[in-house]
Amino acid sequence: MRHDMGFFTERLEDDRGWKVVFISHCLLNENTRYLGGAFREGCVDEVLDEIRGRGLGIIQMECPEQRAWGGVLKKYMWLGLGTRNGVLLKLKRPLMAVFLWNTRRVCRKMAREIVRQVRDYLGSGFAVAGVIGIGGSPTCGVRNTVDIGKFSDYMLTADLDRLDRETLNRDGIRECGIEGRGLFIEALHTELHRKGISIDFYEYDLFQEMEGSVPPLGIQAGLEDTRLDILASSIRNAARTVMK
């Protein structure tokens, strides 16, 4: 190449903000939520409004559960639901071990893919404002997740005659909630740390969405947009120096 990329970014300067955020898939597409867990027809407008207000570009991460649990409706979630079958209960431990092994394998692979994208953006001069996960998700929880083993117990012993959306969310999701990171967010933290990258994580609260309340995420809380612009500019200038 006759000229480095710094030459082109300067000559072809446009209106892009050079700031991006990585967000969990279902914030833009609740059709990928578990059955009974979608509280919007499509996207979460409040989150989009906050992101737009910050002038951030959006990178929508894939849904880990869609990849690991049998597609968009997560059909593997429902295997054995309400069977109360003695054989399945006896096999629960080895089956759960395989299920978790595969989920972690998928999450690690996805984490490597996301970190490659993060490094690409940072190396190209962009500021990465952070990652937005889903509180109450077994894979995408940042501070709050779901005990998958406890949830599987609930699913196996659930009374199908009484199963409805409210019961599932109360007894299967809320009651199985625990503090901690989801499997994908944990894998992403590990991979970012391994590569020496530090970025912020934010948690969108699924439980509050259930109640019809969506509080602000506080993206770059206490950090003025102008300072984020300066950060993006400094990263971009450093990237141009490396490119030369």
C-alpha positions in Angstrom: 0.0 0.0 0.0 1.4 3.4 -1.0 0.0 5.2 2.0 -0.7 4.1 5.6 -4.2 4.1 7.0 -3.5 7.3 9.0 -3.2 9.1 5.7 -6.6 7.9 4.6 -8.4 8.6 7.9 -7.1 12.1 7.8 -7.9 12.8 4.1 -11.3 11.1 4.3 -12.4 12.4 7.7 -16.2 12.0 8.0 -18.9 12.3 10.7 -18.3 9.0 12.5 -17.9 9.4 16.3 -15.1 6.9 16.7 -16.9 5.5 19.8 -18.6 2.2 20.1 -20.3 -0.1 22.6 -20.9 -3.8 22.6 -24.3 -4.9 23.7 -26.1 -8.2 24.4 -28.1 -9.5 21.5 -31.6 -9.4 23.0 -31.5 -5.6 23.8 -31.9 -5.1 20.0 -33.9 -8.3 19.4 -36.1 -9.7 22.2 -37.2 -12.4 19.9 -34.2 -14.3 21.0 -35.3 -14.3 24.7 -36.4 -17.5 26.4 -40.1 -18.2 25.9 -41.9 -16.1 28.5 -39.0 -13.7 28.9 -39.7 -11.1 26.2 -41.4 -7.9 27.4 -41.0 -5.9 24.2 -42.0 -6.6 20.6 -38.5 -6.0 19.4 -35.8 -3.8 21.0 -35.5 -2.0 24.3 -36.0 1.6 23.2 -34.7 3.2 26.4 -31.3 1.5 26.0 -31.1 2.6 22.4 -32.0 6.2 23.4 -29.2 6.3 26.0 -26.7 4.9 23.5 -27.8 7.3 20.8 -27.5 10.2 23.3 -23.9 9.3 23.8 -23.2 9.2 20.1 -22.0 5.6 20.3 -22.0 3.0 17.5 -23.5 -0.3 18.4 -22.0 -3.8 18.0 -24.6 -6.4 18.7 -23.1 -9.5 20.1 -24.6 -12.9 19.3 -26.8 -14.6 21.8 -24.8 -17.3 23.5 -27.9 -19.3 24.4 -29.1 -19.3 20.8 -25.8 -20.8 19.8 -25.4 -23.3 22.6 -29.0 -24.2 23.5 -30.6 -25.3 20.2 -31.4 -22.1 18.2 -33.6 -19.1 18.7 -36.2 -20.8 20.8 -33.5 -22.6 22.9 -35.1 -26.0 22.5 -32.6 -27.7 24.7 -33.9 -25.7 27.6 -37.2 -27.5 27.5 -35.9 -31.1 27.3 -37.5 -33.0 30.2 -39.6 -30.1 31.3 -42.1 -31.3 33.9 -41.4 -35.0 33.3 -40.7 -35.7 36.9 -39.0 -38.8 35.4 -36.9 -40.8 37.8 -34.5 -41.8 35.1 -33.9 -38.2 34.0 -33.4 -37.1 37.6 -30.8 -39.9 38.2 -29.0 -38.8 35.0 -29.3 -35.1 35.8 -25.7 -34.8 37.1 -23.9 -36.3 34.0 -26.4 -34.6 31.6 -25.9 -31.2 33.3 -22.1 -31.7 33.2 -22.3 -32.2 29.4 -24.7 -29.3 29.0 -22.5 -26.9 31.0 -19.3 -28.1 29.3 -20.8 -27.3 25.9 -22.2 -24.0 27.0 -18.8 -22.9 28.3 -17.1 -24.1 25.2 -19.5 -22.0 23.0 -19.0 -19.0 25.4 -15.2 -19.2 25.2 -15.3 -19.3 21.5 -17.7 -16.3 21.3 -15.5 -14.4 23.8 -12.4 -14.9 21.6 -14.4 -13.6 18.6 -15.6 -10.5 20.6 -12.1 -9.7 21.9 -10.8 -9.9 18.3 -13.4 -7.2 17.4 -12.5 -5.1 20.4 -8.8 -5.2 19.5 -9.7 -4.3 15.9 -11.6 -1.3 17.0 -9.0 -0.2 19.6 -6.2 -0.7 17.1 -8.0 1.3 14.5 -8.4 4.3 16.8 -11.8 3.8 18.3 -12.8 4.2 21.9 -14.8 1.2 23.3 -17.3 2.6 25.8 -18.0 -0.8 27.3 -20.0 -4.0 27.2 -23.7 -4.1 28.2 -24.9 -7.4 29.6 -28.2 -8.7 31.0 -28.8 -9.0 34.8 -30.6 -12.2 35.5 -29.2 -14.0 32.4 -27.4 -17.3 32.9 -24.9 -16.3 30.2 -24.9 -12.5 30.0 -25.3 -11.5 33.6 -22.7 -8.9 34.8 -23.5 -8.8 38.5 -26.5 -11.1 38.7 -27.1 -14.4 37.0 -29.1 -17.6 37.3 -28.0 -20.8 39.0 -28.4 -23.2 36.1 -28.3 -26.3 38.2 -31.1 -25.0 40.4 -33.1 -23.9 37.4 -32.8 -27.4 35.8 -34.2 -28.9 39.0 -37.2 -26.5 38.7 -37.7 -27.4 35.0 -37.6 -31.2 35.7 -40.1 -31.0 38.5 -42.4 -28.2 37.2 -46.1 -28.8 37.2 -47.1 -28.4 33.5 -50.7 -27.9 34.4 -49.8 -24.7 36.3 -47.0 -23.5 34.0 -47.5 -20.1 32.7 -45.3 -17.0 32.0 -45.7 -15.5 35.5 -44.9 -18.8 37.2 -41.8 -19.5 35.1 -40.4 -16.0 35.7 -41.2 -16.0 39.4 -40.2 -19.6 40.4 -37.8 -20.5 37.6 -35.9 -17.2 37.0 -36.2 -15.0 40.0 -36.0 -17.8 42.6 -32.9 -19.2 40.9 -31.1 -15.9 40.7 -27.7 -15.5 42.3 -25.0 -12.9 42.4 -22.2 -13.4 39.9 -21.3 -13.3 36.2 -23.0 -15.3 33.5 -21.0 -17.9 31.7 -20.4 -15.8 28.6 -19.5 -12.6 30.5 -17.1 -14.6 32.7 -15.4 -16.0 29.6 -15.3 -12.5 28.1 -13.7 -11.0 31.2 -11.1 -13.8 31.2 -10.2 -13.3 27.5 -10.0 -9.5 27.9 -7.8 -9.9 30.9 -5.6 -12.4 29.0 -5.1 -9.8 26.3 -4.4 -7.0 28.7 -7.6 -5.1 27.8 -9.6 -3.2 30.4 -13.1 -1.9 29.5 -16.2 -1.1 31.5 -19.2 -3.5 31.9 -22.8 -2.4 32.4 -25.8 -4.5 33.4 -29.3 -4.1 32.1 -31.7 -5.3 34.7 -34.1 -8.0 33.3 -36.1 -8.1 36.5 -36.8 -4.4 36.4 -37.9 -4.8 32.8 -40.4 -7.5 34.0 -41.8 -4.8 36.3 -42.1 -2.3 33.5 -39.2 -0.1 34.8 -36.0 0.5 32.9 -33.5 2.6 34.8 -30.6 4.4 33.0 -27.5 2.3 32.5 -25.2 5.2 33.3 -22.8 4.6 30.4 -19.7 6.6 31.1 -21.3 7.9 34.3 -19.4 10.9 35.6 -17.5 11.1 32.3 -18.5 14.0 30.1 -19.0 13.2 26.4 -16.2 15.7 25.5 -13.8 13.6 27.6 -14.8 10.5 25.8 -14.3 12.4 22.5 -10.8 13.3 23.7 -10.2 9.6 24.6 -11.3 8.5 21.2 -9.1 11.1 19.5 -6.0 10.1 21.5 -6.6 6.4 20.7 -7.0 7.3 17.1 -3.8 9.3 17.0 -1.9 6.5 18.7 -3.3 4.0 16.1 -2.2 6.3 13.3 1.3 6.4 14.7 1.5 2.6 14.8 0.1 2.4 11.3 2.9 4.6 9.9 
